[in-house]
């Protein structure tokens, strides 16, 4: 009997299977990279919106008096436009005011980005 020498290299089927596996892995990595980029953009938006909300909170607490009711405004930060709404309301304790601050980013449509709730002593 004669031994047939096995040819060196891969068969066509083995090559196609390897390419299919590589293609699936490459697509999964690209999808992961895209999701990472989108997630980073969301974190940046929420962080900047939080800075806007904190700025409004500081302005509110630093003011000598603040009237109850709702106030809205718009500020620019980091090259973006941010809308904000501040609501000042009574609490069960007549000496304390509740302040709700909501921040929206001016995208093609306004998107809620951050909230802050704080309390302050009522000043006459």
ROBAZA-30259 format. One record per residue: residue in three letters; x, y, z of N, C-alpha, C, O in turn; residue number from 0. Coordinates in steps of 0.2 Angstrom, whole numbers, plus 2048, in hexadecimal, padded with zeros to 3 digits. Atoms other than C-alpha are relative to their C-alpha. Example, Ala and Ser with C-alpha at 12.3 -4.5 7.8 and 13.67 -1.06 7.14 Angstrom:
+--------+-----+-----+-----+------+------+------+-----+-----+-----+-----+-----+-----+-----+
: residu : n_x : n_y : n_z : ca_x : ca_y : ca_z : c_x : c_y : c_z : o_x : o_y : o_z : num :
+--------+-----+-----+-----+------+------+------+-----+-----+-----+-----+-----+-----+-----+
:    ALA : 804 : 7FA : 800 :  83E :  7EA :  827 : 804 : 806 : 800 : 809 : 805 : 803 :   0 :
:    SER : 7FC : 7FA : 7FF :  844 :  7FB :  824 : 7FC : 805 : 803 : 7FF : 80B : 804 :   1 :
+--------+-----+-----+-----+------+------+------+-----+-----+-----+-----+-----+-----+-----+
! end
This chain:
+--------+-----+-----+-----+------+------+------+-----+-----+-----+-----+-----+-----+-----+
: residu : n_x : n_y : n_z : ca_x : ca_y : ca_z : c_x : c_y : c_z : o_x : o_y : o_z : num :
+--------+-----+-----+-----+------+------+------+-----+-----+-----+-----+-----+-----+-----+
:    UNK : 804 : 7FA : 800 :  800 :  800 :  800 : 804 : 806 : 800 : 80A : 806 : 803 :   0 :
:    UNK : 7FD : 7FA : 801 :  805 :  811 :  7FC : 7FD : 806 : 805 : 7F7 : 806 : 804 :   1 :
:    UNK : 803 : 7FA : 7FC :  803 :  820 :  808 : 7FF : 806 : 7FB : 804 : 808 : 7F8 :   2 :
:    UNK : 800 : 7FA : 804 :  7FC :  82F :  7FF : 802 : 806 : 805 : 7FF : 806 : 80A :   3 :
:    UNK : 7FE : 7FA : 7FC :  804 :  83F :  805 : 7FA : 805 : 800 : 7F7 : 806 : 7FB :   4 :
:    UNK : 806 : 7FB : 7FF :  7F7 :  84B :  80C : 803 : 807 : 7FE : 809 : 809 : 800 :   5 :
:    UNK : 7FD : 7F9 : 803 :  7F9 :  85C :  803 : 800 : 805 : 806 : 7FC : 805 : 80A :   6 :
:    UNK : 800 : 7FB : 7FB :  7FE :  86B :  80D : 7FB : 805 : 7FF : 7F9 : 806 : 7F9 :   7 :
:    UNK : 804 : 7FB : 801 :  7F3 :  879 :  811 : 7F9 : 7FE : 802 : 7F7 : 7F9 : 805 :   8 :
:    UNK : 807 : 801 : 7FE :  7E0 :  87B :  814 : 7FC : 7FF : 7FA : 7FD : 801 : 7F5 :   9 :
:    UNK : 805 : 801 : 805 :  7D1 :  875 :  80A : 7FC : 807 : 7FF : 7FC : 80B : 803 :  10 :
:    UNK : 804 : 7FA : 801 :  7C5 :  882 :  803 : 7FB : 800 : 805 : 7F9 : 806 : 807 :  11 :
:    UNK : 805 : 800 : 7FA :  7B8 :  87D :  810 : 803 : 803 : 806 : 800 : 807 : 809 :  12 :
:    UNK : 7FD : 7FD : 7FA :  7C4 :  880 :  81E : 801 : 807 : 800 : 800 : 80B : 804 :  13 :
:    UNK : 7FE : 7F9 : 801 :  7C9 :  891 :  817 : 7F9 : 804 : 800 : 7F9 : 809 : 804 :  14 :
:    UNK : 806 : 7FD : 7FF :  7B7 :  896 :  815 : 7FD : 801 : 807 : 7FA : 806 : 809 :  15 :
:    UNK : 802 : 800 : 7F9 :  7B2 :  891 :  827 : 804 : 805 : 804 : 802 : 809 : 808 :  16 :
:    UNK : 7FC : 7FB : 7FD :  7C1 :  89B :  82D : 7FE : 807 : 7FF : 7FE : 80B : 803 :  17 :
:    UNK : 802 : 7F9 : 801 :  7BC :  8AA :  824 : 7F9 : 802 : 803 : 7F8 : 808 : 805 :  18 :
:    UNK : 807 : 7FE : 7FD :  7AA :  8A9 :  82A : 801 : 801 : 807 : 7FE : 806 : 80A :  19 :
:    UNK : 7FF : 7FE : 7F9 :  7B0 :  8A8 :  83C : 803 : 806 : 801 : 801 : 80A : 805 :  20 :
:    UNK : 7FC : 7FA : 7FF :  7BC :  8B6 :  83A : 7FB : 806 : 7FE : 7FB : 80B : 802 :  21 :
:    UNK : 805 : 7FA : 802 :  7AE :  8C1 :  831 : 7FB : 801 : 806 : 7FA : 807 : 807 :  22 :
:    UNK : 805 : 7FF : 7FA :  7A2 :  8BE :  840 : 804 : 803 : 806 : 801 : 807 : 809 :  23 :
:    UNK : 7FD : 7FD : 7FA :  7AF :  8C2 :  84D : 802 : 808 : 7FE : 801 : 80C : 802 :  24 :
:    UNK : 7FE : 7F9 : 802 :  7B4 :  8D2 :  843 : 7F9 : 804 : 801 : 7FA : 80A : 803 :  25 :
:    UNK : 807 : 7FD : 7FF :  7A1 :  8D7 :  842 : 7FF : 802 : 807 : 7FC : 807 : 809 :  26 :
:    UNK : 802 : 800 : 7F9 :  79F :  8D4 :  855 : 805 : 806 : 803 : 802 : 80A : 807 :  27 :
:    UNK : 7FC : 7FB : 7FE :  7AE :  8DF :  858 : 7FF : 807 : 7FE : 7FF : 80C : 802 :  28 :
:    UNK : 803 : 7FA : 803 :  7A8 :  8ED :  84D : 7FA : 803 : 804 : 7F9 : 809 : 805 :  29 :
:    UNK : 806 : 7FE : 7FD :  797 :  8ED :  855 : 802 : 802 : 807 : 7FF : 807 : 80A :  30 :
:    UNK : 7FE : 7FE : 7F9 :  7A0 :  8EE :  867 : 803 : 807 : 800 : 802 : 80B : 804 :  31 :
:    UNK : 7FD : 7F9 : 801 :  7AA :  8FD :  861 : 7FB : 805 : 7FF : 7FC : 80B : 802 :  32 :
:    UNK : 805 : 7FB : 801 :  79B :  906 :  85B : 7FC : 801 : 806 : 7FA : 807 : 807 :  33 :
:    UNK : 804 : 7FF : 7F9 :  791 :  903 :  86B : 804 : 804 : 805 : 802 : 808 : 809 :  34 :
:    UNK : 7FC : 7FC : 7FB :  7A0 :  909 :  875 : 800 : 807 : 7FE : 800 : 80C : 803 :  35 :
:    UNK : 801 : 7F9 : 802 :  7A0 :  919 :  86B : 7FA : 804 : 802 : 7FA : 809 : 804 :  36 :
:    UNK : 806 : 7FD : 7FE :  78E :  91C :  86D : 7FF : 801 : 808 : 7FC : 806 : 80A :  37 :
:    UNK : 801 : 800 : 7F8 :  78F :  918 :  880 : 805 : 806 : 802 : 802 : 80A : 807 :  38 :
:    UNK : 7FB : 7FA : 7FE :  79E :  925 :  881 : 7FC : 807 : 7FF : 7FD : 80B : 803 :  39 :
:    UNK : 804 : 7FA : 801 :  793 :  932 :  879 : 7FA : 801 : 805 : 7F9 : 807 : 807 :  40 :
:    UNK : 806 : 7FF : 7FB :  784 :  92F :  885 : 803 : 802 : 807 : 800 : 806 : 80A :  41 :
:    UNK : 7FD : 7FE : 7FA :  790 :  930 :  894 : 802 : 808 : 800 : 801 : 80B : 805 :  42 :
:    UNK : 7FE : 7F9 : 801 :  797 :  941 :  88D : 7FA : 804 : 801 : 7FA : 809 : 804 :  43 :
:    UNK : 806 : 7FC : 800 :  786 :  948 :  88B : 7FD : 800 : 807 : 7FB : 806 : 809 :  44 :
:    UNK : 802 : 800 : 7F9 :  780 :  943 :  89C : 804 : 803 : 805 : 802 : 807 : 809 :  45 :
:    UNK : 7FB : 7FC : 7FC :  790 :  94A :  8A4 : 7FF : 807 : 7FF : 7FF : 80B : 804 :  46 :
:    UNK : 801 : 7F9 : 801 :  78E :  95A :  89C : 7F9 : 803 : 802 : 7F9 : 809 : 805 :  47 :
:    UNK : 807 : 7FE : 7FD :  77B :  95B :  8A0 : 800 : 801 : 807 : 7FD : 805 : 80A :  48 :
:    UNK : 7FF : 7FF : 7F9 :  780 :  958 :  8B2 : 803 : 806 : 802 : 802 : 809 : 807 :  49 :
:    UNK : 7FC : 7FA : 7FE :  78C :  966 :  8B2 : 7FB : 806 : 7FF : 7FB : 80B : 803 :  50 :
:    UNK : 805 : 7FA : 801 :  77E :  972 :  8AB : 7FB : 800 : 806 : 7FA : 805 : 808 :  51 :
:    UNK : 805 : 800 : 7FB :  772 :  96C :  8B8 : 803 : 802 : 807 : 800 : 806 : 80B :  52 :
:    UNK : 7FC : 7FE : 7FA :  77F :  96E :  8C6 : 801 : 808 : 800 : 801 : 80B : 805 :  53 :
:    UNK : 800 : 7F9 : 801 :  782 :  980 :  8BF : 7FA : 804 : 802 : 7FA : 809 : 806 :  54 :
:    UNK : 806 : 7FD : 7FF :  770 :  984 :  8C0 : 7FE : 800 : 808 : 7FC : 804 : 80B :  55 :
:    UNK : 801 : 801 : 7F9 :  76F :  97D :  8D2 : 804 : 805 : 804 : 802 : 807 : 809 :  56 :
:    UNK : 7FB : 7FC : 7FC :  77E :  987 :  8D8 : 7FD : 807 : 7FF : 7FD : 80B : 804 :  57 :
:    UNK : 803 : 7F9 : 801 :  776 :  997 :  8D0 : 7FA : 801 : 805 : 7F9 : 806 : 807 :  58 :
:    UNK : 806 : 800 : 7FC :  766 :  993 :  8D9 : 801 : 801 : 807 : 7FE : 805 : 80B :  59 :
:    UNK : 7FF : 7FF : 7F9 :  76D :  990 :  8EA : 804 : 806 : 802 : 804 : 808 : 808 :  60 :
:    UNK : 7FD : 7FA : 7FE :  778 :  99F :  8E9 : 7FC : 806 : 800 : 7FE : 80B : 803 :  61 :
:    UNK : 804 : 7FA : 800 :  76A :  9AB :  8E5 : 7FD : 801 : 807 : 7FB : 7FC : 80B :  62 :
:    UNK : 802 : 7FF : 7FA :  764 :  9B4 :  8F4 : 7F9 : 7FE : 801 : 7F7 : 7FB : 807 :  63 :
:    UNK : 806 : 803 : 7FF :  752 :  9B0 :  8F1 : 7FE : 7FD : 7F9 : 800 : 7FF : 7F4 :  64 :
:    UNK : 802 : 803 : 806 :  749 :  9A5 :  8E4 : 7F8 : 7FF : 801 : 7F6 : 7FC : 806 :  65 :
:    UNK : 808 : 801 : 800 :  736 :  9A6 :  8E0 : 7FE : 7F9 : 7FE : 801 : 7F6 : 7FA :  66 :
:    UNK : 803 : 807 : 802 :  72C :  996 :  8DF : 7FD : 801 : 7F9 : 7FB : 806 : 7F7 :  67 :
:    UNK : 802 : 800 : 807 :  727 :  991 :  8CD : 805 : 7FD : 7FC : 80A : 7FA : 7FE :  68 :
:    UNK : 7FC : 804 : 805 :  72F :  98B :  8BD : 803 : 805 : 7FC : 801 : 80B : 7FA :  69 :
:    UNK : 7FC : 7FC : 804 :  73D :  993 :  8B4 : 804 : 7FC : 7FA : 806 : 7F6 : 7FC :  70 :
:    UNK : 7FC : 804 : 805 :  745 :  98E :  8A3 : 805 : 804 : 7FD : 805 : 80A : 7FE :  71 :
:    UNK : 7FB : 7FC : 803 :  754 :  993 :  89A : 804 : 7FC : 7FB : 803 : 7F6 : 7FA :  72 :
:    UNK : 7FC : 804 : 804 :  762 :  98E :  88E : 807 : 802 : 801 : 808 : 808 : 802 :  73 :
:    UNK : 7F9 : 7FF : 800 :  775 :  98D :  88F : 804 : 7FC : 7FB : 801 : 7F7 : 7F9 :  74 :
:    UNK : 7FC : 804 : 805 :  783 :  988 :  884 : 806 : 7FE : 805 : 809 : 801 : 809 :  75 :
:    UNK : 7FB : 803 : 7FC :  790 :  97C :  88B : 803 : 7FB : 7FB : 800 : 7F7 : 7F8 :  76 :
:    UNK : 7FC : 805 : 804 :  79E :  973 :  881 : 7FD : 800 : 7F9 : 7FD : 7FB : 7F6 :  77 :
:    UNK : 802 : 800 : 807 :  797 :  979 :  871 : 7F9 : 7FD : 7FE : 7F7 : 7FC : 7F8 :  78 :
:    UNK : 806 : 803 : 800 :  786 :  972 :  874 : 7FB : 805 : 803 : 7FC : 808 : 808 :  79 :
:    UNK : 806 : 7FD : 7FD :  775 :  97A :  878 : 7FC : 7FC : 805 : 7FB : 7F6 : 803 :  80 :
:    UNK : 803 : 804 : 7FB :  76D :  975 :  888 : 7FA : 804 : 803 : 7FB : 80A : 805 :  81 :
:    UNK : 806 : 7FD : 7FD :  75B :  979 :  88E : 7FF : 7FE : 807 : 801 : 7F8 : 809 :  82 :
:    UNK : 801 : 802 : 7FA :  757 :  979 :  8A0 : 7F9 : 802 : 803 : 7F7 : 808 : 801 :  83 :
:    UNK : 807 : 7FE : 7FD :  747 :  97A :  8AB : 802 : 7FF : 808 : 804 : 7FA : 80A :  84 :
:    UNK : 800 : 800 : 7F8 :  747 :  97E :  8BE : 7FA : 801 : 803 : 7F6 : 806 : 801 :  85 :
:    UNK : 806 : 800 : 7FC :  738 :  97B :  8C9 : 802 : 801 : 807 : 805 : 7FD : 80A :  86 :
:    UNK : 7FF : 7FF : 7F9 :  738 :  982 :  8DA : 7F9 : 800 : 803 : 7F4 : 803 : 802 :  87 :
:    UNK : 807 : 801 : 7FC :  72A :  97C :  8E6 : 801 : 800 : 807 : 806 : 7FF : 80A :  88 :
:    UNK : 800 : 801 : 7F8 :  725 :  97B :  8F8 : 801 : 7F9 : 802 : 800 : 7F5 : 7FE :  89 :
:    UNK : 800 : 806 : 7FD :  728 :  96D :  903 : 7FB : 800 : 806 : 7F8 : 805 : 807 :  90 :
:    UNK : 804 : 800 : 7FA :  71F :  967 :  912 : 802 : 804 : 806 : 7FF : 807 : 80A :  91 :
:    UNK : 7FD : 7FB : 7FC :  72B :  971 :  91C : 800 : 807 : 7FD : 803 : 808 : 7F8 :  92 :
:    UNK : 801 : 7FA : 803 :  727 :  983 :  919 : 807 : 804 : 800 : 807 : 809 : 7FC :  93 :
:    UNK : 7FA : 7FD : 800 :  739 :  988 :  91C : 805 : 7FD : 7FA : 80A : 800 : 7F9 :  94 :
:    UNK : 7FC : 803 : 805 :  740 :  97D :  90D : 7FC : 800 : 7FA : 7F6 : 7FF : 7F9 :  95 :
:    UNK : 802 : 800 : 806 :  73E :  97E :  8FB : 803 : 7FA : 7FC : 809 : 7F9 : 7FD :  96 :
:    UNK : 7FD : 805 : 804 :  740 :  970 :  8EE : 801 : 803 : 7F9 : 7FD : 807 : 7F7 :  97 :
:    UNK : 7FE : 7FD : 807 :  749 :  974 :  8DE : 801 : 7FA : 7FB : 806 : 7F6 : 7FD :  98 :
:    UNK : 7FF : 805 : 805 :  748 :  968 :  8CF : 803 : 803 : 7FA : 800 : 808 : 7F7 :  99 :
:    UNK : 7FD : 7FD : 806 :  753 :  96B :  8C0 : 801 : 7FA : 7FB : 803 : 7F5 : 7FD : 100 :
:    UNK : 800 : 805 : 805 :  751 :  962 :  8B0 : 804 : 803 : 7FA : 803 : 809 : 7F8 : 101 :
:    UNK : 7FC : 7FD : 806 :  75E :  964 :  8A1 : 7FE : 7FC : 7FA : 7FE : 7F6 : 7FA : 102 :
:    UNK : 801 : 803 : 807 :  75A :  960 :  88F : 806 : 802 : 7FB : 808 : 808 : 7FB : 103 :
:    UNK : 7FB : 7FE : 805 :  767 :  960 :  881 : 7FC : 801 : 7FA : 7F7 : 7FE : 7F8 : 104 :
:    UNK : 804 : 7FE : 806 :  761 :  969 :  871 : 803 : 7FC : 7FA : 808 : 7FE : 7F6 : 105 :
:    UNK : 7FE : 804 : 805 :  764 :  95A :  865 : 7FB : 802 : 7FA : 7F7 : 807 : 7FB : 106 :
:    UNK : 805 : 7FE : 805 :  759 :  95A :  855 : 7F9 : 800 : 804 : 7F5 : 804 : 802 : 107 :
:    UNK : 806 : 7FF : 7FB :  74B :  957 :  863 : 803 : 800 : 807 : 808 : 7FD : 808 : 108 :
:    UNK : 7FD : 800 : 7F9 :  74E :  95B :  875 : 800 : 7F9 : 804 : 7FB : 7F6 : 803 : 109 :
:    UNK : 7FF : 807 : 7FD :  754 :  94C :  87F : 802 : 802 : 807 : 806 : 805 : 809 : 110 :
:    UNK : 7FF : 800 : 7F9 :  753 :  94B :  892 : 807 : 7FD : 802 : 809 : 7F8 : 800 : 111 :
:    UNK : 7F9 : 802 : 7FF :  765 :  94A :  898 : 802 : 800 : 808 : 807 : 7FC : 809 : 112 :
:    UNK : 7FE : 800 : 7F9 :  766 :  94E :  8AB : 7FB : 803 : 804 : 7F7 : 807 : 802 : 113 :
:    UNK : 805 : 7FE : 7FB :  75C :  951 :  8BB : 805 : 802 : 806 : 80A : 7FF : 808 : 114 :
:    UNK : 7FD : 7FF : 7F9 :  761 :  959 :  8CC : 7FA : 802 : 804 : 7F6 : 806 : 802 : 115 :
:    UNK : 805 : 7FE : 7FB :  756 :  95B :  8DB : 804 : 802 : 806 : 808 : 7FF : 808 : 116 :
:    UNK : 7FC : 7FD : 7FA :  75C :  966 :  8E9 : 7FB : 803 : 805 : 7F5 : 805 : 802 : 117 :
:    UNK : 805 : 7FD : 7FC :  754 :  96E :  8F8 : 804 : 806 : 803 : 80A : 806 : 804 : 118 :
:    UNK : 7FD : 7FA : 7FD :  758 :  97F :  900 : 7FB : 803 : 805 : 7F5 : 803 : 805 : 119 :
:    UNK : 804 : 7FC : 7FC :  752 :  98A :  90E : 7FD : 805 : 7FD : 800 : 809 : 7F9 : 120 :
:    UNK : 804 : 7FA : 803 :  745 :  996 :  90A : 803 : 806 : 803 : 803 : 807 : 80A : 121 :
:    UNK : 7FE : 7F9 : 7FD :  74B :  9A8 :  90C : 7FB : 805 : 7FE : 7F8 : 805 : 7F9 : 122 :
:    UNK : 806 : 7FB : 801 :  73F :  9B6 :  90E : 802 : 806 : 7FB : 7FF : 80B : 7FA : 123 :
+--------+-----+-----+-----+------+------+------+-----+-----+-----+-----+-----+-----+-----+
! end
